[in-house]
Amino acid sequence: MSKMETNKIYHGNCVEKLREIEANKVDLIYFDPPFFTQRKHSLTNKDNSKTYEFDDKYSSTESYLTLIENVLEQSKRVLKNTGSVFLHCDKTASHHIRVVMDKIFGRENFQSEIIWSYKRWSNAKKGLLNAHQVIFFYSKTQDFKFNTIYTDYSVTTNLDQILQDRARDENGKSVYKKDENGNVIFGKEKKGVLLSDV
Ligand SMILES: C[S@@+](CC[C@H](N)C(=O)[O-])C[C@H]1O[C@@H](n2cnc3c(N)ncnc32)[C@H](O)[C@@H]1O
């Protein structure tokens, strides 16, 4: 087993490359596998001098999921107990992938289904426009490291309402707390809203 080096790119089959890495050493894995589109993808650079291709065709759902399962098994092995994995996919196979992730990481370690939503301007499809992809977030254990991020309140949020302390009246109804002169009491500064999964 080789020691995990930082800032190093390993070329090759990801399952084999992961096998070369020591167990319990990795903080975070972001996994952007083929999406099971059953197509060959090709992309050229700006001046058309280079073409990048990869084949996203598999003989069956099972053979595609075998790749996903093998990578996830190795991912779990190399992650620290405080580590997490983020797997990027789309509607083509997300329902299958989540079942595999539950199997490898355990349902109790499912943290979030992140929806990456974006704008598109097509009107060529019958039905709804596809405008999102999915990122599954699983931790290796319950003791996962997470740096909490807060975002701003929306412009329509009534900040006065949030900042004022509340109390229960004699009927158990939530009311603004008031001092002896009947003035509302302002509470501690609020941190903002937790970053959402969308
Ligand atoms: C959805 S693309 C991700 C592209 C990449 N994240 C990027 O932003 O350019 C999936 C990539 O996985 C690669 N791939 C497929 N099977 C693989 C394997 N067993 N080991 C390593 N890479 C693989 C494909 O060649 C392709 O480049």
Ligand as a Chemical Component Dictionary entry (heavy atoms), coordinates in Angstrom:
data_LIG
# 
_chem_comp.id                   LIG 
_chem_comp.type                 NON-POLYMER 
_chem_comp.pdbx_formal_charge   0 
_chem_comp.three_letter_code    LIG 
# 
loop_
_chem_comp_atom.comp_id 
_chem_comp_atom.atom_id 
_chem_comp_atom.alt_atom_id 
_chem_comp_atom.type_symbol 
_chem_comp_atom.charge 
_chem_comp_atom.model_Cartn_x 
_chem_comp_atom.model_Cartn_y 
_chem_comp_atom.model_Cartn_z 
_chem_comp_atom.pdbx_ordinal 
LIG C1  C1  C 0  -19.085 12.173 -16.039 1  
LIG S1  S1  S 1  -17.414 12.036 -16.552 2  
LIG C2  C2  C 0  -16.629 13.017 -15.367 3  
LIG C3  C3  C 0  -15.718 13.983 -15.951 4  
LIG C4  C4  C 0  -14.840 14.815 -14.995 5  
LIG N1  N1  N 0  -15.317 14.827 -13.646 6  
LIG C5  C5  C 0  -14.764 16.214 -15.539 7  
LIG O1  O1  O 0  -15.375 17.117 -14.944 8  
LIG O2  O2  O -1 -14.145 16.409 -16.560 9  
LIG C6  C6  C 0  -16.940 10.414 -16.102 10 
LIG C7  C7  C 0  -15.468 10.113 -16.318 11 
LIG O3  O3  O 0  -15.147 8.852  -15.700 12 
LIG C8  C8  C 0  -14.172 8.180  -16.502 13 
LIG N2  N2  N 0  -14.181 6.741  -16.136 14 
LIG C9  C9  C 0  -15.074 5.782  -16.487 15 
LIG N3  N3  N 0  -14.769 4.600  -15.912 16 
LIG C10 C10 C 0  -13.652 4.818  -15.164 17 
LIG C11 C11 C 0  -12.827 3.989  -14.349 18 
LIG N4  N4  N 0  -13.118 2.701  -14.147 19 
LIG N5  N5  N 0  -11.763 4.553  -13.755 20 
LIG C12 C12 C 0  -11.469 5.857  -13.918 21 
LIG N6  N6  N 0  -12.205 6.697  -14.679 22 
LIG C13 C13 C 0  -13.279 6.177  -15.296 23 
LIG C14 C14 C 0  -14.603 8.491  -17.933 24 
LIG O4  O4  O 0  -13.539 8.360  -18.814 25 
LIG C15 C15 C 0  -15.054 9.966  -17.790 26 
LIG O5  O5  O 0  -14.003 10.837 -18.038 27 
# 
loop_
_chem_comp_bond.comp_id 
_chem_comp_bond.atom_id_1 
_chem_comp_bond.atom_id_2 
_chem_comp_bond.value_order 
_chem_comp_bond.pdbx_ordinal 
LIG C1  S1  SING 1  
LIG S1  C2  SING 2  
LIG S1  C6  SING 3  
LIG C2  C3  SING 4  
LIG C3  C4  SING 5  
LIG C4  N1  SING 6  
LIG C4  C5  SING 7  
LIG C5  O1  DOUB 8  
LIG C5  O2  SING 9  
LIG C6  C7  SING 10 
LIG C7  O3  SING 11 
LIG C7  C15 SING 12 
LIG O3  C8  SING 13 
LIG C8  N2  SING 14 
LIG C8  C14 SING 15 
LIG N2  C9  SING 16 
LIG N2  C13 SING 17 
LIG C9  N3  DOUB 18 
LIG N3  C10 SING 19 
LIG C10 C11 SING 20 
LIG C10 C13 DOUB 21 
LIG C11 N4  SING 22 
LIG C11 N5  DOUB 23 
LIG N5  C12 SING 24 
LIG C12 N6  DOUB 25 
LIG N6  C13 SING 26 
LIG C14 O4  SING 27 
LIG C14 C15 SING 28 
LIG C15 O5  SING 29 
# 
